Amino acid sequence: MRRIAPNRIASKVDHMPANVSPDNVLARAILEAIRESGRAPHAIARDAGVDPAVVQRFVAGSRPDLYLSTASRICAALGLRLISPAASRRKSAPKPTPARQLPTIAHPCPPDPATEPDFTDSAV
C-alpha cells in the first residue's frame, strides 16, 4: 500500500483546484493520488464502488470535499493508507518480542536397559 506523507502534499499545492482548501490535507492527498495513478476517474470510481460522477466532480474541482465513507473507498481502490507524521519519521520498526523458550525437562525416570524388553531378535 502507498503511504500518504504530509510533507509531500504541501509541495503539490499549485496543481490543486482553487476550491480545495489548503487546510484539507486529506482531500489534497486523495486528489494527488488520483492524478499520479494515471487511471481514469471512472475506473477508480468503479473499483471503489462509488458513483463515477462524484469522483469526476471531485477531480474537476466542482466538488471540493468528499464524505469520509467515499474518501475511504477511494483510498482503498488506490491502495492508500493513512499514517501519522510520527510514524513516518520512525527510523525502524519496533523489534518483535522474542518467543519465550520453554525449559527443558529431564525425564523423571530414565529407561533401565535391564528391564526394557529387547525387540531386536523377535520374529515378525
PEJOTA-V19222 format. One record per residue. N is the residue number from 0. RES is the residue in one small letter. OMEGA is omega in whole degrees, 0 to 359 (* if undefined). Layout:
n:N res:RES omega:OMEGA
n:N res:RES omega:OMEGA
//
This chain:
n:0 res:m omega:175
n:1 res:r omega:180
n:2 res:r omega:179
n:3 res:i omega:178
n:4 res:a omega:185
n:5 res:p omega:183
n:6 res:n omega:178
n:7 res:r omega:182
n:8 res:i omega:184
n:9 res:a omega:182
n:10 res:s omega:183
n:11 res:k omega:186
n:12 res:v omega:184
n:13 res:d omega:181
n:14 res:h omega:184
n:15 res:m omega:174
n:16 res:p omega:184
n:17 res:a omega:184
n:18 res:n omega:175
n:19 res:v omega:184
n:20 res:s omega:176
n:21 res:p omega:180
n:22 res:d omega:182
n:23 res:n omega:184
n:24 res:v omega:181
n:25 res:l omega:179
n:26 res:a omega:179
n:27 res:r omega:180
n:28 res:a omega:179
n:29 res:i omega:179
n:30 res:l omega:178
n:31 res:e omega:181
n:32 res:a omega:177
n:33 res:i omega:181
n:34 res:r omega:180
n:35 res:e omega:182
n:36 res:s omega:182
n:37 res:g omega:180
n:38 res:r omega:178
n:39 res:a omega:177
n:40 res:p omega:179
n:41 res:h omega:180
n:42 res:a omega:178
n:43 res:i omega:179
n:44 res:a omega:179
n:45 res:r omega:179
n:46 res:d omega:181
n:47 res:a omega:182
n:48 res:g omega:178
n:49 res:v omega:180
n:50 res:d omega:180
n:51 res:p omega:180
n:52 res:a omega:179
n:53 res:v omega:181
n:54 res:v omega:180
n:55 res:q omega:178
n:56 res:r omega:178
n:57 res:f omega:180
n:58 res:v omega:181
n:59 res:a omega:178
n:60 res:g omega:179
n:61 res:s omega:175
n:62 res:r omega:188
n:63 res:p omega:184
n:64 res:d omega:176
n:65 res:l omega:169
n:66 res:y omega:180
n:67 res:l omega:179
n:68 res:s omega:178
n:69 res:t omega:179
n:70 res:a omega:180
n:71 res:s omega:179
n:72 res:r omega:179
n:73 res:i omega:178
n:74 res:c omega:179
n:75 res:a omega:180
n:76 res:a omega:179
n:77 res:l omega:181
n:78 res:g omega:181
n:79 res:l omega:177
n:80 res:r omega:181
n:81 res:l omega:178
n:82 res:i omega:179
n:83 res:s omega:178
n:84 res:p omega:179
n:85 res:a omega:179
n:86 res:a omega:180
n:87 res:s omega:178
n:88 res:r omega:182
n:89 res:r omega:185
n:90 res:k omega:181
n:91 res:s omega:179
n:92 res:a omega:178
n:93 res:p omega:181
n:94 res:k omega:179
n:95 res:p omega:178
n:96 res:t omega:181
n:97 res:p omega:179
n:98 res:a omega:181
n:99 res:r omega:180
n:100 res:q omega:175
n:101 res:l omega:180
n:102 res:p omega:177
n:103 res:t omega:181
n:104 res:i omega:177
n:105 res:a omega:178
n:106 res:h omega:185
n:107 res:p omega:180
n:108 res:c omega:179
n:109 res:p omega:182
n:110 res:p omega:179
n:111 res:d omega:183
n:112 res:p omega:182
n:113 res:a omega:182
n:114 res:t omega:180
n:115 res:e omega:178
n:116 res:p omega:180
n:117 res:d omega:182
n:118 res:f omega:185
n:119 res:t omega:184
n:120 res:d omega:178
n:121 res:s omega:181
n:122 res:a omega:181
n:123 res:v omega:*
//
